């Protein structure tokens, strides 16, 4: 009887050891370096988000998975870096939705003027079922969205005069993002809309190729546009989400554990990036004033005129964006605003 117990115990111990070893082997991680393209500098809140995400992946993989950020468009602008992610020649890019509209037209909804009233609305839409619906469209075009970060609300600067009414946009040469909705929006306002990559803005402003541009406060300060722009108008005309976009070709070669860690850590980065971005926005605005920029708001009456002027943009691009997309997004916004 004693021998039977001993043999049974030994068998159980061996089985347990084998299971433990199998589990340990399964949880082992390969040495990986994730190259990340970004158009802004390390000092931008994107840097805080990537630092938090990178620390998370290091901790959870025992130092095996490392983030290697490339700043200031060193690996190409958002459009070219997004294409590199799709082909698998680059692992990851932090990008606005703008470069995706030519690939997945439904993403154009985020470029519509005055879509969101505040960050809370944006968070609820992007972090819920609607945001997941958009993310679910990306694997088919070679990408995986790990999380929604943000660039934030956009405002207008120029070197000619303060913009206090709709008519003040007339004739201003305005740099815009490289997509049809932004081009159309600023043409509708009467500007000469010039699509340029983010990395080209400063030199275009400095040489007078364009008179103005539009970006969140953090970008305006971070890229030192105050050196070549005099007037800042608080238009809050659009909110720019940022996607943490990963190459599906690379993704498919990762283990399920590695995939889970990347998604979990992208959410850790999201929390830090949004927090810092929102804290720094007011600081950046104060800094821009201290750098000599003249800052003005538009009266509520003129803002209503501006919104009315741009309602046609949604109507004009509805077919390209798609009725299902518009119903989904505006239906969710209606629900949020009713709560």
For each residue, the residues with C-beta under 8 A, 3 or more apart:
1: 4 5
2: 5 6
3: 6 7
4: 1 7 8
5: 1 2 8 9
6: 2 3 9 10
7: 3 4 10 11
8: 4 5 11 12
9: 5 6 12 13
10: 6 7 13 14
11: 7 8 14 15
12: 8 9 15 16
13: 9 10 16 17
14: 10 11 17 18
15: 11 12 18 19
16: 12 13 19 20
17: 13 14 20 21
18: 14 15 21 22
19: 15 16 22 23
20: 16 17 23 24
21: 17 18 24 25
22: 18 19 25 26
23: 19 20 26 27
24: 20 21 27 28
25: 21 22 28
26: 22 23 255 257
27: 23 24 257
28: 24 25
29: 32 61 62 64 65 255 257 258
30: 64 258
31: 64
32: 29 64 65 66 258
33: 66 68
34: 57 65 66 67 68 91 92 262
35: 68 70 75 90 91 92
36: 50 67 68 69 70 91 92 93 94
37: 70 73 74 75 76 81 84 85 90 92 93 94
38: 44 46 50 69 70 71 73 93 94
39: 72 73 77 78 94 95 197 198 199
40: 44 46 47 71 72 198 219 222 223
41: 44 47 71 72 222 223
42: 47 69 71
43: 47 222
44: 38 40 41 47 218 219 222
45: 48 49 218 273 276 277 280
46: 38 40 49 50 94 149 242 273
47: 40 41 42 43 44 50 51 69 71
48: 45 51 52 272 273 276
49: 45 46 52 53 94 149 269 270 272 273 274 276
50: 36 38 46 47 53 54 67 69 94 269 273
51: 47 48 54 55 272
52: 48 49 55 56 268 269 271 272 273
53: 49 50 56 57 67 244 265 266 268 269
54: 50 51 57 58 66 67 69 265
55: 51 52 58 59
56: 52 53 59 60 261 264 265 268 269
57: 34 53 54 60 61 65 66 67 261 262 265
58: 54 55 61 63 65 66
59: 55 56
60: 56 57 65 261 264 265
61: 29 57 58 64 65 258 261
62: 29
63: 58 66
64: 29 30 31 32 61
65: 29 32 34 57 58 60 61 258 261 262
66: 32 33 34 54 57 58 63
67: 34 36 50 53 54 57
68: 33 34 35 36
69: 36 38 42 47 50 54
70: 35 36 37 38 74 75
71: 38 40 41 42 47 74
72: 39 40 41 199
73: 37 38 39 76 77 81 197 198 199
74: 37 70 71
75: 35 37 70 80 81 84 90 93
76: 37 73 79 80 81 84
77: 39 73 80 81 197 198 199
78: 39 81 82 93 95 96 98 99 197 198
79: 76 82 83 99 178 197
80: 75 76 77 83 84
81: 37 73 75 76 77 78 84 85 90 93 95
82: 78 79 85 86 93 95 99 100 103 143 245
83: 79 80 86 87
84: 37 75 76 80 81 87 89 90 93
85: 37 81 82 88 90 91 92 93 142 143 245 246 247
86: 82 83 103 141 142 143 247 248
87: 83 84 142 247 249
88: 85 142 247 248 249 250
89: 84
90: 35 37 75 81 84 85 93 247
91: 34 35 36 85 246 247 250
92: 34 35 36 37 85 244 245 246 247
93: 36 37 38 75 78 81 82 84 85 90 245
94: 36 37 38 39 46 49 50 149 242 243 244 245
95: 39 78 81 82 98 99 100 242 243 245
96: 78 99 151 177 240 241 242 243
97: 100 101 107 108 110 111 240 241 243
98: 78 95 101 111 177 178 179 182 240
99: 78 79 82 95 96 102 103 178 179
100: 82 95 97 103 104 107 138 243
101: 97 98 104 105 107 108 111 179 180 181
102: 99 105 179
103: 82 86 99 100 107 141
104: 100 101 107 137 138 141
105: 101 102 108 320 321 322
106: 109 134 137 321 322 324 325
107: 97 100 101 103 104 110 111 134
108: 97 101 105 111 112 179 180 181 317 320 321
109: 106 112 115 321 325 326 329
110: 97 107 115 239 240 241
111: 97 98 101 107 108 177 179 181 182 185 238
112: 108 109 115 181 238 313 314 317 321
113: 185 237 238 307 310 313 314
114: 117 237 238 307 310
115: 109 110 112 238 239 329 333
116: 119 121 122 125 239 333
117: 114 121
118: 121 122
119: 116 122 123 150 152 153 239 274 278
120: 123 124
121: 116 117 118 124 125 333 336 337
122: 116 118 119 125 126 150 239 241
123: 119 120 126 127 274
124: 120 121 127 128 332 336
125: 116 121 122 128 130 131 329 332 333 336
126: 122 123 130 131 148 241
127: 123 124 131 148
128: 124 125 131 132 332
129: 132 133 332
130: 125 126 133 134 328 329 332
131: 125 126 127 128 134 135 148
132: 128 129 135 136
133: 129 130 136 137 328
134: 106 107 130 131 137 138 145
135: 131 132 138 144 145
136: 132 133 139
137: 104 106 133 134 140 141
138: 100 104 134 135 141 142 143 144 145 245 248
139: 136 142 143 144 248
140: 137
141: 86 103 104 137 138
142: 85 86 87 88 138 139 247 248 249
143: 82 85 86 138 139 245 246 247 248
144: 135 138 139 245 246 247 248 251
145: 134 135 138 148 243 244 245 246
146: 244 245 246 262 263 266
147: 244 263 266 267 269 270
148: 126 127 131 145 241 242 243 244 270
149: 46 49 94 241 242 243 244 269 270 273 274
150: 119 122 239 240 241 242 273 274 277
151: 96 154 215 216 218 219 240 241 242 277
152: 119 216 217 218 239 240 277 278 281
153: 119 216 236 238 239 240
154: 151 214 215 216 235 236 237 238 239 240
155: 214 215 216 217 220 232 233 234 235 236 237
156: 163 174 212 213 214 232 233 235 237
157: 212 213 214 215 220 225 229 231 232 233 293
158: 161 163 172 174 211 212 213 229 230 231 233
159: 205 211 212 228 229 230 231
160: 172 211 212 231
161: 158 168 231
162: 168 231 233 294 296
163: 156 158 168 169 172 231 233 235 296 298
164: 168 233 296 298 299 302
165: 168 298 302 305
166: 169 189 190 302 305 306 309
167: 170 190
168: 161 162 163 164 165 172
169: 163 166 172 174 186 189 190 191
170: 167 189 190 191
171: 190 191 192
172: 158 160 163 168 169 190 191 192 211 212
173: 191 192 194 209 210 211 212
174: 156 158 169 186 191 192 193 194 210 211 212 213 214
175: 194 195 196 201 204 205 210 212 213 214
176: 182 183 185 186 193 194 195 196 213 214
177: 96 98 111 182 195 198
178: 79 98 99 182 195 196 197
179: 98 99 101 102 108 111 182 183 195
180: 101 108 183 184 317 320
181: 101 108 111 112 184 185 313 317
182: 98 111 176 177 178 179 185 186 193 195 238
183: 176 179 180 186 187 193 195
184: 180 181 187 188 193 313 316 317
185: 111 113 176 181 182 188 189 193 237 238 310 313
186: 169 174 176 182 183 189 191 193 214
187: 183 184 190 191 193
188: 184 185 309 310 312 313
189: 166 169 170 185 186 306 309 310
190: 166 167 169 170 171 172 187
191: 169 170 171 172 173 174 186 187 212
192: 171 172 173 174
193: 174 176 182 183 184 185 186 187
194: 173 174 175 176 204 209 210
195: 175 176 177 178 179 182 183
196: 175 176 178 200 201 204 210
197: 39 73 77 78 79 178 200 201
198: 39 40 73 77 78 177 201 219
199: 39 72 73 77
200: 196 197 203 204
201: 175 196 197 198 204 205 210 213 215 223 225
202: 205 206 223 224 225 228
203: 200 206 207 209
204: 175 194 196 200 201 207 209 210
205: 159 175 201 202 208 209 210 211 212 213 225 228 229
206: 202 203 227 228
207: 203 204
208: 205 211
209: 173 194 203 204 205
210: 173 174 175 194 196 201 204 205 213
211: 158 159 160 172 173 174 205 208
212: 156 157 158 159 160 172 173 174 175 191 205 229
213: 156 157 158 174 175 176 201 205 210 225 229
214: 154 155 156 157 174 175 176 186 235 237 238
215: 151 154 155 157 201 219 220 223 225
216: 151 152 153 154 155 219 220 240 277 281
217: 152 155 220 221 280 281 282 284 285 288
218: 44 45 151 152 221 222 277 280 281 284
219: 40 44 151 198 215 216 222 223 225
220: 155 157 215 216 217 223 225 226 229 232 284 288
221: 217 218 224 225 226 284 287 288 291
222: 40 41 43 44 218 219 284
223: 40 41 201 202 215 219 220
224: 202 221 227
225: 157 201 202 205 213 215 219 220 221 228 229
226: 220 221 229 288 291 292 293
227: 206 224 291
228: 159 202 205 206 225
229: 157 158 159 205 212 213 220 225 226 232 293
230: 158 159 292 293 294
231: 157 158 159 160 161 162 163 293 294 296
232: 155 156 157 220 229 288 293 294 295 296
233: 155 156 157 158 162 163 164 295 296 297 298
234: 155 295 296 297 298
235: 154 155 156 163 214 298 306
236: 153 154 155
237: 113 114 154 155 156 185 214 306 310
238: 111 112 113 114 115 153 154 182 185 214
239: 110 115 116 119 122 150 152 153 154
240: 96 97 98 110 150 151 152 153 154 216
241: 96 97 110 122 126 148 149 150 151
242: 46 94 95 96 148 149 150 151
243: 94 95 96 97 100 145 148 149
244: 53 92 94 145 146 147 148 149 266 269 270
245: 82 85 92 93 94 95 138 143 144 145 146
246: 85 91 92 143 144 145 146 250 251 262
247: 85 86 87 88 90 91 92 142 143 144 250 251
248: 86 88 138 139 142 143 144 251 252
249: 87 88 142 252 253
250: 88 91 246 247 253 254
251: 144 246 247 248 254 259
252: 248 249
253: 249 250
254: 250 251 258 259 262
255: 26 29 258 259
256: 259 260
257: 26 27 29 260 261
258: 29 30 32 61 65 254 255 261 262
259: 251 254 255 256 262 263
260: 256 257 263 264
261: 56 57 60 61 65 257 258 264 265
262: 34 57 65 146 246 254 258 259 265 266
263: 146 147 259 260 266 267
264: 56 60 260 261 267 268
265: 53 54 56 57 60 261 262 268 269
266: 53 146 147 244 262 263 269 270
267: 147 263 264 270 271
268: 52 53 56 264 265 271 272
269: 49 50 52 53 56 147 149 244 265 266 272 273
270: 49 147 148 149 244 266 267 273 274
271: 52 267 268 274 275
272: 48 49 51 52 268 269 275 276
273: 45 46 48 49 50 52 149 150 269 270 276 277
274: 49 119 123 149 150 270 271 277 278
275: 271 272 278 279
276: 45 48 49 272 273 279 280
277: 45 150 151 152 216 218 273 274 280 281
278: 119 152 274 275 281
279: 275 276 282 283
280: 45 217 218 276 277 283 284
281: 152 216 217 218 277 278 284 285
282: 217 279 285 286
283: 279 280 286 287
284: 217 218 220 221 222 280 281 287 288
285: 217 281 282 288 289 295
286: 282 283 289 290
287: 221 283 284 290 291
288: 217 220 221 226 232 284 285 291 293 295
289: 285 286 292 293 295
290: 286 287
291: 221 226 227 287 288
292: 226 230 289
293: 157 226 229 230 231 232 288 289
294: 162 230 231 232
295: 232 233 234 285 288 289
296: 162 163 164 231 232 233 234
297: 233 234
298: 163 164 165 233 234 235 302 303 306
299: 164 302 303
300: 303 304
301: 304 305
302: 164 165 166 298 299 305 306
303: 298 299 300 306 307
304: 300 301 307 308
305: 165 166 301 302 308 309
306: 166 189 235 237 298 302 303 309 310
307: 113 114 303 304 310 311
308: 304 305 311
309: 166 188 189 305 306 312
310: 113 114 185 188 189 237 306 307 313
311: 307 308 314 315
312: 188 309 315 316
313: 112 113 181 184 185 188 310 316 317
314: 112 113 311 317 318 326
315: 311 312 318
316: 184 312 313
317: 108 112 180 181 184 313 314 320 321
318: 314 315 321 323 326
319: 322
320: 105 108 180 317
321: 105 106 108 109 112 317 318 325 326
322: 105 106 319 325 326
323: 318 326 327
324: 106 327 328
325: 106 109 321 322 328 329
326: 109 314 318 321 322 323 329 330
327: 323 324 330 331
328: 130 133 324 325 331 332
329: 109 115 125 130 325 326 332 333
330: 326 327 333 334
331: 327 328 334 335
332: 124 125 128 129 130 328 329 335 336
333: 115 116 121 125 329 330 336 337
334: 330 331 337 338
335: 331 332 338 339
336: 121 124 125 332 333 339
337: 121 333 334
338: 334 335
339: 335 336
